[in-house]
Amino acid sequence: MEEKDIKQAGMSESGWKFYAPTILTRQMILRQETLEDLTVYGPLTIAPNILIEDIEQKISQLTVFGPLDYPEYMEDVVRPRINKVVGPIRSYFCDVSDVVIIGRLILDESYLSGLGDGTKLAVLGSLRVPEELPNELIKQKIAQLFVSNGIFCREENETVLSSLLSTPRKMIVTPKGYSLIEKPVLIDRTMLESLPTKKLYCTGRVQIDPEVDARSLDKNLESIIVTDLIFCPVELLEVLYKKCKWHETRVVDYAGELWTIDDIRELPIFGLQALEGRATLIVFGELTFDRAIEPLLLTEKLYKVHNMGAIICTADQKPVLKSLLGFHSGEIYEYSEMDEENL
């Protein structure tokens, strides 16, 4: 059993603490020399190799700021030790004949075929079914299913998987007929012309390249679903809105160069002065504007500012930046405010 998901755990005067989603294994609990309180800031899953006496001897009290999952046979020892759980409390099956997976499971036809008929399958992590599986084979091989985290599957398998769950789980479903893309993607001319299907389901950020023309986009893309943001040239908005459910899709329009800020950066005055044409700023991290940048230069060089992070600017720059805002869920601070915080 691996402990790769465990981070920043340690002892303190007030007990044993974890500051991340945690799978508690027997190897971990045996390192404890005394009876201690256990506090987890995140989901806690108790692995099936832990003995009842391990809990009795090493854990006096449980506080979990998230869901708590534990083996069925630990019901009588875990429940009395619960101080507080902010989330659902769930038990999972783990008899000798059951299959228990610690971590994420990618369920494909090869793995499914290797299971014995009528298997009880417990996944202490997330379950991903990226490709359509024969529903009859699923029902033949899996009698009951427990998943501690979310389930990602195709629409063709949604109903049968839901019917096997011992407790309901959030399911992210790829619609029938759509190609799944699970990473950030740039849709350019080459990609458009080589798509396996004309329907895309994307779970990462999507950018439509400015070199894509409206005719090509309309011809090669029938429909697109994006669960993250989609960056679209302003000239292509009319076509894009016909390809997606615009009221459910977060479309970020841009013109000119697209500058994405994911970390901590400063925008120097020469960066704008050297720019040919205009740019669109998308801020997820922290962006500080050079004090030397005049408000007029901002209006000349920036099409829009989409702010989902933090912007630091002068008092003169602030009203101009506010007038350029598109998407805005972040903060805009003046230098004077930041200086006061640092005093």
N, C-alpha and C positions, 0 to 999 in steps of 0.2 A: 504494500500500500504506500502510495506516495504522499508527501506532505508539501508539494510544490505550491499549493494554494494558500499556505499559511504565511502570514506576514506580521512582523512587528509584535510578536508575542513576548510576554515577559512577566516577571514577578514584581509586585509592589507590596507596600505595607498592608494594603487593603485586599490582597489576594492575587489570583492568577488572572491575567487580562490578555485579550486579543483585540486588535484594532482593525480587523478585516474579516471577510467571510471565512469561516473556519470549518474544517473537517477534523474532528477530534479522533485520533487513532490511539491504539493501545500503546504504541511506542512512545507517544507524547505523554500520556497519562502516567506511565511507569517512571518517567523522569522526575515526577513529583515525589518529594520525600515526606511531605506532611499533608494533613487534611486542610484544604484551602477552599475559599470561595472562588468561583469561576465566573468572570464577566466577559461577554463577547459583544463588541460594538459592530454588529453585522449578523448575518445568518449563521446559525450553528447546526452542524450535522454531526451526530455521534455515530461513528463507524461501527459496523457489526462485529468487529473482532474484540471489542472491549467486554470484559467480564463484569458481572454484577458486583463482585467484590471490589473491582477496581474503582467503580463509582463510590461504593460505600466507604472505601478507605482513603480516597484522594479528593473527593468533591463534597463540600459541606452544603453549598448553596449555589444555585444557578441564576444568573441575571443575563438576559439576552435581548439586545436591541435589534430584533429581527426575528425571522421564523426559527423555530426549533424543530428538528427532525431527529428521531431516535428509533432503534429497533423495538419491535413489539414486545420482546421479552424483557425490556427494561422499564416497562410501564410503572411497576410498583416501586422502583428505586429512583426513577427520574422525577416523577410527578411530585413526590413530597419535598424534593429539593428545589423546586422552582420558587424563586423569589419574585421575579418579574420577567415576562416575555412580551415584547412589543411586536406582535405578529402571530401568525397561526402556529399552533402546536400540533405536530403530526407524527404518527408512528408508521413505520414501514415493516413489511414482512422480510424475514431473513432466515428461513429454515435452511437446513443442509441442502435441500434440493433446489432452493431458489438461486437466482443469479443476481448478485449485487455488484454494481459498477460504481467505483468511486471516481468522480470527475465526469467530464463530458463524454457522451456516447454518440457516435455517428452511426446510425442504423441504416445499413445497406442490405441488399438482398443476400449477399454472401454471409454476413454475420447472422442475419435472420434465419437463413437455412441451417446454420450450424447449431441453433438452439434445439433442445428437445421439445417435443410436442407438449403443449400445456404449461410452459415455463412461466413462473412468476418472476418478473424482471423489475428490479429496483435500481434506479439511476440516481445516485447522490450527486447531482449536478444537472446539467441541461441535456436534453435529448434533441438531436438534429436528424431529420429525415429529408435530405436534400433532393432525392430522386423519388419518383413514384414507385411504390412497392405494391405487389399483388395483395389485395385486401384479404383474400382467402388464406394466403400464406401467413399473414399477420395473425389472423384469428386461430389458425392451426397451431402456431408456435407460441403465442403469448396468451396466457390465461388471465393474467392480471398485471397491471403496470403502475409503478410508482415513480414519480419524477419530482425531485426536490426543487428544481428551478424551472425555467420555461421550456416550452416545446416549440420547435421550428419544423414545420412539415408542409407537405403539399396538400392542396385542397382535396385531391383524390383520396387521401388517407385520413383526413381530419375526423370524419364520423367514426370510423372503426377504432382509431386511437383513443378518442374521447370516451368511447364505450368501455374501454379496458382500464381506464384510470381508477385507482382506488380512492383518490381525492382529486377534485378538479384542479386544473393548472391553466395558466395563461398560455394560449397557443398563438403563435405568429404563423399565418398560413399564406403560402404562395398560391395565388389563384391559378386555376386550371388554364393551361395554354400559354403561361408566361415563363420566360427564361429568368432564372434567379441569378443575380449578381450581388455578391456579398462583400464587395470592397469598393472604395472610391473609384469612380470611373470618369474618364474623359470621352465624351461622345464626339468623335470627329468624322470626317468624310469616310475614311477607311473603315471605321467600325460600323458606321451606318450601312455601308454597302455589303458587309459580311455578317450581319446579324443572323443567328440560327432561326430566330422567330422575330416577328415584328412587334412582339409584346414583351416588355421588360419589367421585372420586379427588382428594385434596387434597394438595398438596406444601408448603403453608404452614401456619402455626398456624390452628387452628379454635376458635372459641368458640361454644358454644350459649347463646343468650340466655336469661336466667332467666325471661322472660315466655313462653317456649315451654312448652306443657303436654305431658304424656306422651302423650295421645291423638293430638295433632297430629303429634308426632315419629314415633310408631309408624305412623300412616297415610301420611305423606308421604315417609318415608325408608325405603328397603328395605335399603340397605347403604352403608357408608362406609369408605373406606380413607384413613388420614391418615399421611403419612410424618414429620410433625413432631409437635407436641403438640396434643391436643384438650382444651379446657377445658369441663367439663360440670358443670352444677348438680347437687348431690348428689341431688336429688329425681328426676333423670332418668337416673341411672346404670344402673338395672335395664333400662330400655328401650334405652339406648345399647349396652350389652353384647350385646344380641341383634342389633344392626345391624353390629357390627364383630368382627374377630378379636381378642378382648380380650387374649389372651396376646401379641399382636404390636403392640398399639396402646398408646401412652403417653397414658393418660387421667389428667388432672389434675382432681380434683373441687374444687368451690368452693361456698361458701354466702355469702349477703349480697353486698356489693360486691366486685368483683374489682379489686385494685390490682396492676398489673404494673410492675415496676421494670426498665427496660432501660438505665439510665444510672447516674450517681452521685447519690444523694439522701439526705436526712435525714428521718426520720419524727419530727415534733415531737409533744409530748404533747397539744397542743390538737387535732391531727389525729385522735387516737383519742377524746378527750373529746367532740368535736363529732359523732362518728359515731353515726348512728341505726341500731341493730342491730349486725350484725357484718360483718367483712370477711375476705377471703382474700388473703394476700400471695403473689405470685409474683416471685421475685428472680432476674433474669438479670444485672444489673449489680452495683452496690454500694449497700447500704442501711445507714445508721447510725441506731440508735435513740437518741432523746433520753435522756440520763442520768436525767431527771426522771420517766420512765415507770416506775411501780411494776409489779412482776410480776403483781399481781392484775388490773390494768387490761388487761394483755396477754391473760390468760385470759378476761376478760369480753368483749373486743372482737374477738379474732381467732379465726376458725374453724380455719384451718390456715396454715402457712408452707411454701411449696414453694421450696426454695433451690437454684438452679443457678448462683449467683454468689457474692457475699461479703456477710456480715452482720457488723456491728460493734456490740457491745452491752456492758452492764455485767456483772459477775460474777453479780449477782442475777437479771438478765434471762435469762442464757444457759440455765439448766436449764429454764425455762418455754418458751423458744423451741424448745429441743430436743424437748420433749414435744409441741409443736404441728407438728413437721416431717411433711410428706408426702413428696413427691419431694425427694431430697436428694443432690446431687452436688457441692455447693459447700463453702464454708468458713464457720465461725463464729468470730470473733475477739473477745476481750475488749479493752476500751479499754487496759488495762495492757499487753497484748501489742503493740498498735499504737504506744503511747508508747515502748516499748523499742526498736522498730524505727526510730523516728524520732530516737533519741538520736544 
